[in-house]
Amino acid sequence: MNNETLEKLFAGKMTIIYKYLIKMGCHHADAEDIVQDTLLKAVIHLEAIDLEKISAWLFTVALNQYYDLCRKRKRFPPASLELGENIPAVDYLPEKYVLDNEKHQQVTRVLSSLNPIYKNLLILKYIIGLSYREIAEIIDIKEQTLKTYLYRARQKFRDV
């Protein structure tokens, strides 16, 4: 397989995985290492991977590496949901800043209390901004099943 084919195969997928790891609470340097290790494993095992399910394979390998890293450190770091910059703009009113900060804390608290599956789906959809098709491809389920899970996750989020 030539370099152009490999680049096309992995284009964008590693960026999505990196962003997801950051949203899960992984430090930037650790996320970069995990993405690099995942890409290396993919290149090494490329012949054994089903190319139709490459996204799910990459995502699974990266998450497993993150969980292994957390186990090594004997703790799971709290999720840091970076919804925006912490430095307000010049025309940004103090009241709005305080309200946005409170809203951010409330969203983070509610997400942390949800089932990890629901939390992950909501992060992929609404914070990272992936489409239904992309998320279904990453977690290797049917798009209709994903929509059902996301509906349940939104309902649970509203209830909490």
N, C-alpha and C positions, 0 to 999 in steps of 0.2 A: 504494500500500500504506500503511495507516495505522500509527501508532506502536505500537498494541497488537500488531498482527501482526508487526512487526519485533522487538519485545521478546520475543514468544513464540518467534520463529524463532532468535534468538541467545541466549536464556536458558540459562545454564549452560555453553554452548559456550566462551565467552570465558574463563570461570573455569578450565575444564579446560586450555585452551591456555596460560593464564598459569602454572598450576601445573606444566605440562609444561616450559615454558621455564625455570622456576626449577630444576627437577630436572636439566635439561640443562646447567646452569651459568651461565645468563644472570643478570645482576644485576637486582635488583628494578625499578629505574628503567627499565632497558632493556626488561625484559619488559612493563612497563606501556605503554611507547611502542610496542612491537611490536604488542601487543594492540589498542591504540587505532588504529594505522595499518591493521591488518588489518580492523578493524570499518569504518573509513572506506572502504577499498577495496571491502568487501562491499556497503556501501550504494550506492556509486557504480556498481558493476557488477552490481547485484542482478538486473536483467532478463536478463543474459547467463548467470547461474549457474543450473545445474540444482538446484532446491530439494531434490531427493532426495539430492543429494551435497554439500550445503552444508557439512557438518562436514568432509569430506575437503578441500574447497576452502579453508576457513578454516585448517585445520591446515597444509596445504601452503604457503599464502601466509605464515603466521606463521613456519614453519620456514625458508623461503627468506629471509625478512627477517633472521632470526637468523643464518643462515649468511653473508649479505651483511655484516652487522655484524661478524662474526668475521673475514671476509676483509679488511675495512677496517682492522681492528686488527692484521692480519697474524699472528694466532694464534687458536687455539681454546682457550677457557678450560677448565680441568679441571672435570669434572662435580662439583657439590657436592650430594650426596644428603643432604638434611636429614631423617633418619629420626626425629629426636626432639630435645627440648630438650637443651642442653649443661649446664644447671644442674640438679643432682640435687635431689630432694625431701628433706625433713628426715628421713624414715624410710627413705631409700634407702641401703643399705649400701655402703660404699666398694668392697668386693669386686665387688658387682654392677655398680657404675658402671664399674670397670676392665674387667670382662668384656664389658659392653655396648659400651664404647668400642672394644675390640679387635674385637668382632664387626662393628661398623659399619665399621671400617677394612678388615676382610677382605672384607666384602660390596662395598664401594666398589672395592677392588682387583680383585676377580673381575669385577664388572660392566664395569670399564674395559677388561679384557682380552678381553671378548666382542665378537663381530661387532656393529656398530652397530644392525643390525636387531633382533637378539635383545635387546640392551641396552634399546632403546626399548620393545619389547613388554613386557619384564619391569618396566620403570619404570611404564608405563601400567597394567599389571594389578595389581602388588603394592605399589607405592609410592603411586600416585595412587588406585588402587582402582576402576578402571573395569570395567564388565562386558564380557563377550565381545562382546555386541552393539554396545556403545558404541565399543570399540576397532575392530571390523570396520567400523563406519560411518566412523570417523575416517580410517582408512588405506585405505578403499574396497576391501576384499577380502571374500570369503565368510567367514561365521562358522566353518565347518568348516575352511577353510584356515588361519584364524587359530589355531584350536585346535591344529592340526598344528605350526605355527610356534612356538607357545608351549610345546608339549611338547618340541620340539627345543631351544628356548632353556633350559628347565628342565634338560634332560639335560646340555647343555653347561655350564651353571652348576654342576651337581653334579660333573661331570668335572673342571672346573678347581678 
